[in-house]
Amino acid sequence: MVCARTAGKGNFFMSRIAECLRGQQLRGGIALFLTAAAASPAFADTLVYDGDGANDLFSNVANWREGTIPSDGDSILLLSVDPAINDLVDLNLASITYFGASVPLSGNGLTLSGGVTIDNSSANTQTISVDSITLGTSQTWRQTVTRDALFITSDVDLNGNTLTFESRSTDASEIKGTISNGRLTKTGEGTLILSGANTYAGRTLFEGGTVQVSKDVNLGGKSGGLVPVFGDLVFDGGTLATTHSFRSERDTTLAAGGGTFNTIAGTYTLDGRITGSGKLIKTGGGTLEIDSVPVNPFGGQNSYTGGTEIRGGTISVDNETALGDVGSAVELHGGALRATETFSSARTVVLGAEGGMIDVRSSDLFPTSEPRLTQTGDVTGAGPLTKTGVGELVLSGAKSFTGLVTVRDGKLGVTEDGALGAASNEVVLQGGNLNARGSFTTDRSFQLTDQGGAFEVIGGRTLVVDGTISGAYALVKQGDGTLVLSGQQKSHLGTVVKGGTLQIDSDAGLGDASGSLTLDDGALRTTGVLSTSRNTILGGFSDKGTFEVGSGTLTHNGTISNGSNGFFSDASKLFKTGSGTLVLSGANSYSGGTFIEEGVLRVSGDASLGASGRAIHIGEGVLNAAASFNTGRGVVLDSRGEIDVDGGAVLTLTGRVSGNGLTKSGGGTLVLDRSNSYTGKTTISGGVLEISSDANLSADGGLIALAGGALRTTGSFTTARDTILLSGPGTFVVASGTTLTHDGTISGAGFLRKSNDGTLVLGGSNSYAGPTLISGGTIAVSSDANLGAATGSITMDGGTLRATASFATARDTDIGFFGGMIDTDVGATLTHSGVIGGGRLTKTGGGDLRLTGTNSHAGGTAIDGGRLSVSRDANLGRSDGELLFDGGILITTQGFSTARNTTLGAGGGTFQVALGTTLTHTGDITGAGGLTKLANGTLNLAGGGALDVGGATNVQVGTLRIENRTSQFNGAFANGATTEIEGANVTFAQGAVNDGTFVSNNSTVTFGGGFVNNGTLITDPNTMNFTDWTNTDPAATIAAAGDVFNVSGDLLGDTANSTTWDTDEAILRFVAGTDNAHAMQLYGIDLGVGALGLADNFAWGTVELEAGQTLALDDIKNDSLAGALYLDTILLADFATDVGDFVIDSIFGNGFNVYYNAFAGGNLYLGGLTYNLAGGGQLIAFNGDGTVFEPPTAEAPEPATLALFGFALAGLGAMRRRRAA
């Protein structure tokens, strides 16, 4: 059957073909129909190929239903079931229609003036593989059904025409041959694959479906002309699909229908310009890279206005202009926008329900820095936003989207909390960082994942997270800014601070209590008072970690150890910053040293400072020792270097101290135990700094600044360094038995205090304001300038001021409760003209102290050594203040009286009264010590006060006068000058030795231990009580009439020289003693010669013996044979009348006579009889005129019981007889 031609028509319409063939028995149902897009010549016949012939040859008439082989101008309809036509000769066909099974078509060249149509859903692929296909006119190749494909391996010469490929099939068609010389349009929903190296230079129009290519040449070649260019891509609803990576310089126009780029795989790079009013849509998993700078420099930048929609894969841009007009939006519906360079975008980003990703990363293989995309436009929509790429996406300003925010890689920068969209949006860190570029507070929730991620805050900014942080993973903080974790519970497991500061106000801010803390070049800042028991790791990829304690205290009870970067463990450093206190109580092992830059680091033991031997660096911070311990660590003073030791604690540094400047504070003690190398000032603002040598301090001899603290020295040494006393006291504590010699100058507004028992020698010309307080030990000076400014006073409270040379001072001196001592070296004189007030002043040392001021000290004045010189009583302080001696000398240079009491200590006391002056002392003088009188003046002990001297008294020079007072001298009394007693009752308990002049008037004087008279004894009138009385030549005794000399022992004389006795009117009385027996041992008592010899001989007015006493003349001898004993009266008490009881014995020498006054009333009973004495002497009476009395002859009277100088008293029936040898 031959289907009739349609008269006058050049096209063969499929509906007519179907109608024509409905009655035929067809074996297939596919038709591929090529139709002209414009008018085409009329064709005479449409021939049907059914393949009924014996072979599949195009040239076999049997294969054509009409029995006619097609010729130029015919259309053909291929119905054969799977025929293979392979002998097609050059032919110009109007059209080809496939309406059956697959019919491969091959052969020579083919010219089509109509088109190709596939009109059956047989899911077959129709292949045309002729040598070439040439378009006679512009035409359309159609796939009208959904399950077929056209596979063309032939080259296609468009011949200046437009080929429209219309496909509705789900199976892709492909043109593998080279397409040249025209334009290509794709319509319909199906896919056309272009795989040939095409050269057509006209535009490619995408109006529907997909054109799939694998390289740019599939889309045609360049045009000719002066500037060859590739054919444009024009989209009005179609899709360009790419399967491999390649670059294209083509310009692209997006018409109202927009255009879709489906990058199935790889990266399609558009270097051409994109214009038009349509939308650019990206699908597929690959990447569309849009270059913002077109290859054609005359084309300008991308200007399409329809916006950009990314449904899959990635659009990669390097500039805002790559995305077209800046007013157009970018929509993310599951796809990603990638920025490869740094730029800002003000366009709106819309998140669809599927959400989208924004990927920021460099396209360079080895970038120098990662790019940053700053999104200043809004982000809207209800989908999630995911940040990927190692670069940074910055959301600047508030955004309105609602959805989950996930940071998978790189950084998501935000300038405010609103930049993260709705407040309900949760943020998930899944490997990327949230980077806070502004300071703000957020209440939103954050979730940590096993992929990691960090909170990053740029320098100078603060991010406050009040919301929850969940996830059993570590929280990582990066960036130089501050992250504050407060508010709701944080349950993350572990915290890592890799940069900047993490701030907490409770340990809960660090997450679960079992989590550790890692400080890897970052800082933990705490506010308030809090404690943590978690362990801390320092360093890792860095070599340090910082604790910044703001106001308050952080107590760290856990351990602190070194971190590791995965290959090796660093020797990590601990840094302390902030004004607060960090307390380390654990046994720590970090080994990079400790750096205290601010605030206080408090420890109780060396182990808390990390591995042993690691140095401590102190900048503007403070090392605080809360308990006593030793450390051998070196200490590096990076700035002022303060070490604070708590009261009662001792920190001993045996390691070297280096650096610049040391400050000691706190109430405890810092011991520097080795030679140190630090330079600069040493400041002691509290407590004690202890050293044993000058080398313990700064190596350059730097200044010592005392600002309320003390320098304690435990060894003797000299320092030439200067010292400044700041406000308050500056204390030198010098250990007992040691001396600190300070030859440098001491200046400043403070005052100097000296304590402990050692000696501080001040050798410099000092200017400190003062006062100088000596509360212990000694300050030794050689001039007043050593004691600071001349206006500065001196305060002593248990200490000593020692003068090593002579000088004067007008300073006022105050003496505290514990007294004060002034010690002057031998040969040195300190003249003190200032006022002395307060307590007791003690003078020590062998030198002189001169007091010239009107002093008011009330504690008395003690003179324990050397000489204290005064000119008036006011020099000695308040008038009721006592005077105490213990070895010292009081010199008075003017006469005055004092009523103060005096105590003589064990060392005794000396009064040195200047010539021509009198010191009248009316107060008590008591004590166990002795009293010495020096100088030619008079010490007058007058008045009714007690005078009770416990030790020896020695009157060496001048006069000691005792007037009108009862006195007791309990020690030996030696008078080498003049002693005067007037109207007094004086007892010398151990007797006295008189080598000078001893005068007693109107007094009673008792010598309990004997009296040795080597000088002159003068009495008038007086009562003298002796035990033994010894007189040596040339001693003299001068007594007035009525003076009584009571002797309870013996009267002795032990020299061969004459002794002067002017006692002829005095009374010598022998009274009861220890044994009632008395002796008169007078050896050479008379050198005179005269008849009576009253001026030269031993003569008494009266000699008395009390009842029961005996008197023996014992060894009376005068070798000159001219001596005699003259008695005016001999009084005997209760003597028996038996003269036989009277025995005279032991009188040596010839003619030694005893004369008595025969006319004295007591002697009349002798009757003038002469009695012979043993040794040839006689008892001779004399007349009142001194001549020998010649008694009348008469019977001898009853002899008197005379007992005089050798007479033995026998009235008791006992006789004492002593014979000369």
SULQUITA-V278821 format. One record per pair of residues at least 24 apart in sequence whose C-alpha atoms are under 7 Angstrom apart, sorted by the first residue. I is the first residue (numbers start at 1). J is the second residue. If there is no record, write none. Layout:
I&J + I&J
This chain:
1&65 + 1&66 + 2&66 + 5&44 + 5&45 + 5&46 + 8&42 + 9&42 + 10&40 + 10&41 + 10&42 + 10&43 + 26&79 + 27&79 + 27&80 + 27&81 + 27&100 + 28&79 + 28&80 + 28&81 + 28&99 + 28&100 + 28&101 + 29&79 + 29&99 + 29&100 + 29&101 + 29&120 + 30&79 + 30&98 + 30&99 + 30&100 + 30&101 + 30&118 + 30&119 + 30&120 + 30&121 + 30&122 + 31&77 + 31&78 + 31&97 + 31&98 + 31&99 + 31&100 + 31&117 + 31&118 + 31&119 + 31&120 + 32&96 + 32&97 + 32&98 + 32&99 + 32&116 + 32&117 + 32&118 + 32&119 + 32&142 + 32&143 + 33&95 + 33&96 + 33&97 + 33&98 + 33&115 + 33&116 + 33&117 + 33&118 + 33&141 + 33&142 + 34&95 + 34&96 + 34&97 + 34&114 + 34&115 + 34&116 + 34&117 + 34&139 + 34&140 + 34&141 + 34&142 + 35&95 + 35&114 + 35&115 + 35&116 + 35&139 + 35&140 + 35&141 + 36&113 + 36&114 + 36&115 + 36&137 + 36&138 + 36&139 + 36&140 + 37&138 + 37&139 + 37&140 + 38&138 + 38&139 + 40&113 + 40&114 + 43&73 + 43&74 + 43&94 + 44&73 + 44&74 + 45&74 + 45&75 + 46&74 + 46&75 + 46&76 + 46&77 + 47&75 + 47&76 + 47&77 + 48&76 + 48&77 + 48&78 + 48&79 + 49&77 + 49&78 + 49&79 + 49&80 + 50&78 + 50&79 + 50&80 + 51&80 + 51&83 + 56&83 + 56&84 + 56&85 + 57&85 + 57&86 + 57&87 + 58&85 + 58&86 + 58&87 + 58&88 + 59&87 + 102&126 + 103&127 + 104&128 + 105&129 + 105&130 + 106&130 + 107&131 + 109&133 + 110&134 + 111&135 + 111&136 + 112&136 + 113&137 + 114&139 + 115&139 + 115&140 + 115&141 + 116&141 + 116&142 + 117&141 + 117&142 + 117&143 + 118&142 + 118&143 + 118&144 + 119&143 + 119&144 + 119&145 + 120&145 + 121&145 + 121&146 + 121&147 + 121&148 + 122&147 + 122&148 + 123&147 + 123&148 + 124&148 + 124&149 + 125&149 + 125&150 + 125&151 + 126&150 + 126&151 + 127&151 + 127&152 + 128&152 + 128&153 + 128&154 + 129&153 + 129&154 + 130&154 + 132&156 + 133&157 + 134&158 + 134&159 + 135&159 + 135&161 + 137&161 + 138&162 + 138&163 + 139&163 + 139&164 + 140&164 + 140&165 + 140&166 + 141&165 + 141&166 + 142&166 + 142&167 + 143&167 + 143&168 + 143&169 + 144&168 + 145&169 + 146&170 + 147&171 + 149&173 + 150&174 + 151&175 + 152&176 + 152&177 + 153&177 + 155&179 + 156&180 + 157&181 + 158&182 + 167&191 + 186&211 + 194&218 + 201&230 + 201&231 + 202&231 + 202&232 + 203&231 + 203&232 + 203&233 + 203&234 + 204&231 + 204&232 + 204&233 + 204&234 + 205&233 + 205&234 + 205&235 + 206&234 + 206&235 + 206&236 + 206&237 + 206&238 + 206&239 + 207&235 + 207&236 + 207&237 + 207&238 + 208&237 + 208&238 + 208&239 + 209&238 + 209&239 + 210&238 + 210&239 + 210&240 + 210&241 + 211&239 + 211&240 + 211&241 + 212&240 + 212&241 + 212&242 + 213&241 + 213&242 + 213&243 + 214&242 + 214&243 + 214&244 + 215&244 + 215&246 + 216&246 + 216&247 + 216&248 + 235&259 + 242&268 + 248&272 + 249&295 + 254&278 + 254&279 + 254&304 + 263&287 + 263&288 + 271&295 + 273&299 + 273&300 + 273&301 + 273&302 + 274&302 + 274&303 + 274&304 + 275&302 + 275&303 + 275&304 + 276&303 + 276&304 + 276&305 + 277&304 + 277&305 + 277&306 + 278&304 + 278&305 + 278&306 + 279&306 + 279&307 + 279&308 + 280&306 + 280&307 + 280&308 + 280&309 + 281&308 + 281&309 + 281&310 + 282&309 + 282&310 + 282&311 + 282&312 + 283&310 + 283&311 + 283&312 + 283&313 + 284&312 + 284&313 + 285&312 + 285&313 + 286&313 + 286&314 + 287&313 + 287&314 + 287&315 + 287&316 + 288&314 + 288&315 + 288&316 + 289&315 + 289&316 + 289&317 + 290&316 + 290&317 + 290&322 + 291&317 + 291&318 + 291&322 + 292&318 + 292&319 + 292&321 + 292&322 + 310&335 + 310&336 + 311&335 + 312&336 + 314&338 + 316&340 + 319&343 + 320&344 + 320&345 + 332&356 + 339&373 + 340&371 + 341&371 + 341&372 + 342&371 + 342&372 + 342&373 + 343&372 + 343&373 + 343&374 + 344&373 + 344&374 + 344&375 + 344&376 + 345&374 + 345&375 + 345&376 + 345&377 + 346&375 + 346&376 + 346&377 + 347&377 + 348&377 + 348&378 + 348&379 + 349&378 + 349&379 + 349&380 + 350&379 + 350&380 + 350&381 + 351&380 + 351&381 + 351&382 + 351&383 + 351&384 + 352&381 + 352&382 + 352&383 + 353&382 + 353&383 + 354&383 + 355&383 + 355&384 + 355&385 + 356&384 + 356&385 + 356&386 + 357&385 + 357&386 + 357&387 + 357&388 + 358&386 + 358&387 + 358&388 + 359&387 + 359&388 + 359&389 + 360&388 + 360&389 + 360&390 + 360&391 + 360&392 + 360&393 + 361&389 + 361&390 + 361&391 + 387&412 + 395&419 + 406&430 + 407&431 + 407&432 + 407&433 + 408&432 + 409&433 + 411&435 + 413&437 + 414&438 + 416&440 + 417&441 + 417&442 + 429&453 + 429&454 + 436&463 + 437&461 + 438&462 + 439&463 + 440&464 + 441&465 + 442&466 + 442&467 + 443&467 + 445&469 + 446&470 + 447&471 + 448&473 + 449&473 + 454&478 + 457&481 + 457&482 + 457&483 + 477&502 + 485&509 + 497&522 + 497&523 + 498&522 + 499&523 + 501&525 + 506&530 + 507&531 + 507&532 + 519&545 + 519&546 + 520&544 + 520&545 + 521&545 + 522&546 + 523&547 + 523&548 + 524&548 + 525&549 + 525&550 + 526&550 + 526&554 + 527&551 + 527&552 + 528&552 + 528&553 + 529&553 + 529&554 + 530&554 + 530&555 + 531&555 + 531&556 + 532&556 + 532&557 + 533&557 + 533&558 + 534&558 + 535&559 + 535&560 + 536&560 + 536&561 + 537&561 + 537&562 + 537&563 + 538&562 + 538&563 + 538&572 + 538&573 + 538&574 + 539&563 + 539&564 + 539&570 + 539&572 + 540&564 + 540&565 + 540&569 + 540&570 + 541&565 + 543&570 + 543&571 + 543&572 + 543&573 + 544&572 + 544&573 + 544&574 + 545&573 + 545&574 + 545&575 + 546&574 + 546&575 + 546&576 + 547&575 + 547&576 + 547&577 + 548&576 + 548&577 + 548&578 + 549&577 + 549&578 + 549&579 + 549&580 + 549&581 + 549&582 + 550&578 + 550&579 + 550&580 + 551&579 + 551&580 + 552&580 + 552&581 + 553&580 + 553&581 + 553&582 + 554&581 + 554&582 + 554&583 + 555&582 + 555&583 + 555&584 + 556&583 + 556&584 + 556&585 + 557&584 + 557&585 + 557&586 + 558&586 + 559&586 + 559&587 + 559&588 + 560&588 + 560&589 + 560&590 + 561&588 + 561&589 + 561&590 + 562&590 + 562&591 + 576&601 + 584&608 + 596&621 + 596&622 + 597&621 + 598&622 + 600&624 + 602&626 + 605&629 + 606&630 + 606&631 + 618&642 + 625&651 + 631&655 + 637&661 + 637&662 + 645&669 + 645&670 + 664&689 + 672&696 + 681&705 + 684&708 + 684&709 + 684&710 + 685&709 + 686&710 + 688&712 + 693&717 + 694&719 + 706&730 + 714&738 + 716&740 + 717&741 + 718&742 + 719&743 + 719&744 + 720&744 + 722&746 + 723&747 + 724&748 + 725&749 + 725&750 + 725&751 + 725&768 + 726&750 + 729&753 + 734&758 + 734&759 + 734&760 + 762&786 + 771&795 + 774&798 + 774&799 + 774&800 + 775&799 + 778&802 + 780&804 + 782&806 + 783&807 + 784&808 + 784&809 + 796&820 + 803&828 + 803&830 + 804&828 + 805&829 + 806&830 + 807&831 + 808&832 + 809&833 + 809&834 + 810&834 + 812&836 + 813&837 + 814&838 + 815&839 + 815&840 + 815&841 + 824&848 + 824&849 + 843&868 + 851&875 + 863&887 + 863&888 + 863&889 + 864&888 + 865&889 + 867&891 + 872&896 + 873&897 + 873&898 + 885&909 + 895&919 + 896&920 + 897&921 + 898&922 + 899&923 + 901&925 + 902&926 + 903&927 + 904&928 + 904&929 + 904&930 + 905&929 + 910&934 + 913&937 + 913&938 + 913&939 + 925&949 + 933&957 + 933&960 + 934&958 + 1019&1043 + 1032&1059 + 1033&1057 + 1033&1058 + 1033&1059 + 1034&1058 + 1034&1059 + 1034&1060 + 1035&1059 + 1035&1060 + 1036&1060 + 1036&1061 + 1037&1061 + 1037&1062 + 1037&1063 + 1038&1062 + 1038&1063 + 1039&1063 + 1039&1066 + 1040&1065 + 1040&1066 + 1041&1065 + 1041&1066 + 1042&1066 + 1042&1067 + 1043&1067 + 1044&1068 + 1045&1069 + 1046&1070 + 1046&1071 + 1047&1071 + 1048&1072 + 1048&1073 + 1049&1073 + 1049&1078 + 1050&1078 + 1050&1079 + 1050&1080 + 1051&1079 + 1051&1080 + 1051&1081 + 1052&1080 + 1052&1081 + 1052&1082 + 1053&1081 + 1053&1082 + 1053&1083 + 1054&1082 + 1054&1083 + 1055&1083 + 1055&1084 + 1056&1083 + 1056&1084 + 1057&1084 + 1058&1084 + 1058&1085 + 1058&1086 + 1058&1087 + 1059&1085 + 1059&1086 + 1060&1096 + 1061&1098 + 1061&1099 + 1063&1099 + 1063&1100 + 1063&1101 + 1064&1099 + 1064&1100 + 1064&1101 + 1065&1100 + 1065&1101 + 1066&1100 + 1066&1101 + 1066&1102 + 1067&1100 + 1067&1101 + 1067&1102 + 1067&1103 + 1068&1102 + 1068&1103 + 1068&1104 + 1069&1103 + 1069&1104 + 1069&1105 + 1070&1104 + 1070&1105 + 1070&1106 + 1071&1105 + 1071&1106 + 1071&1109 + 1072&1109 + 1076&1108 + 1076&1109 + 1076&1110 + 1077&1109 + 1077&1110 + 1077&1111 + 1078&1110 + 1078&1111 + 1078&1112 + 1079&1111 + 1079&1112 + 1079&1113 + 1079&1114 + 1080&1112 + 1080&1113 + 1080&1114 + 1080&1205 + 1081&1113 + 1081&1114 + 1081&1115 + 1081&1116 + 1082&1115 + 1082&1116 + 1082&1117 + 1083&1115 + 1083&1116 + 1083&1117 + 1083&1118 + 1084&1117 + 1084&1118 + 1086&1123 + 1086&1124 + 1087&1123 + 1088&1123 + 1089&1122 + 1089&1123 + 1092&1186 + 1097&1123 + 1097&1124 + 1097&1125 + 1097&1126 + 1098&1125 + 1098&1126 + 1099&1125 + 1099&1126 + 1099&1127 + 1100&1126 + 1100&1127 + 1100&1128 + 1101&1127 + 1101&1128 + 1101&1129 + 1102&1127 + 1102&1128 + 1102&1129 + 1102&1130 + 1103&1129 + 1103&1130 + 1103&1131 + 1104&1130 + 1104&1131 + 1104&1132 + 1105&1131 + 1105&1132 + 1105&1133 + 1106&1133 + 1107&1133 + 1107&1134 + 1110&1203 + 1110&1208 + 1110&1209 + 1111&1203 + 1111&1204 + 1111&1205 + 1111&1206 + 1111&1207 + 1111&1208 + 1112&1204 + 1112&1205 + 1112&1206 + 1112&1207 + 1112&1208 + 1113&1145 + 1113&1146 + 1113&1147 + 1113&1204 + 1113&1205 + 1113&1206 + 1113&1207 + 1114&1146 + 1114&1206 + 1115&1146 + 1115&1147 + 1115&1148 + 1116&1147 + 1116&1148 + 1117&1147 + 1117&1148 + 1117&1149 + 1118&1149 + 1119&1149 + 1121&1149 + 1121&1150 + 1121&1151 + 1121&1152 + 1123&1152 + 1124&1152 + 1124&1153 + 1124&1154 + 1125&1153 + 1125&1154 + 1125&1155 + 1126&1154 + 1126&1155 + 1126&1156 + 1127&1155 + 1127&1156 + 1127&1157 + 1128&1156 + 1128&1157 + 1128&1160 + 1129&1156 + 1129&1157 + 1129&1160 + 1129&1162 + 1129&1163 + 1130&1162 + 1130&1163 + 1131&1162 + 1132&1201 + 1132&1202 + 1135&1201 + 1135&1211 + 1136&1201 + 1136&1211 + 1137&1198 + 1137&1199 + 1137&1200 + 1137&1201 + 1138&1198 + 1138&1199 + 1139&1198 + 1139&1199 + 1139&1200 + 1139&1201 + 1141&1209 + 1141&1210 + 1141&1211 + 1142&1201 + 1142&1202 + 1142&1207 + 1142&1208 + 1142&1209 + 1142&1210 + 1143&1207 + 1143&1208 + 1144&1173 + 1144&1174 + 1144&1206 + 1144&1207 + 1144&1208 + 1145&1174 + 1145&1206 + 1145&1207 + 1145&1217 + 1145&1218 + 1146&1174 + 1146&1206 + 1146&1218 + 1146&1219 + 1146&1220 + 1147&1174 + 1147&1175 + 1148&1175 + 1149&1175 + 1150&1175 + 1150&1176 + 1150&1177 + 1151&1176 + 1151&1177 + 1152&1176 + 1152&1177 + 1152&1178 + 1153&1177 + 1153&1178 + 1153&1179 + 1153&1180 + 1154&1178 + 1154&1179 + 1154&1180 + 1155&1179 + 1155&1180 + 1155&1181 + 1155&1182 + 1156&1180 + 1156&1181 + 1156&1182 + 1157&1181 + 1157&1182 + 1157&1183 + 1157&1184 + 1158&1182 + 1158&1183 + 1158&1189 + 1159&1183 + 1159&1184 + 1165&1200 + 1166&1199 + 1166&1200 + 1167&1197 + 1169&1196
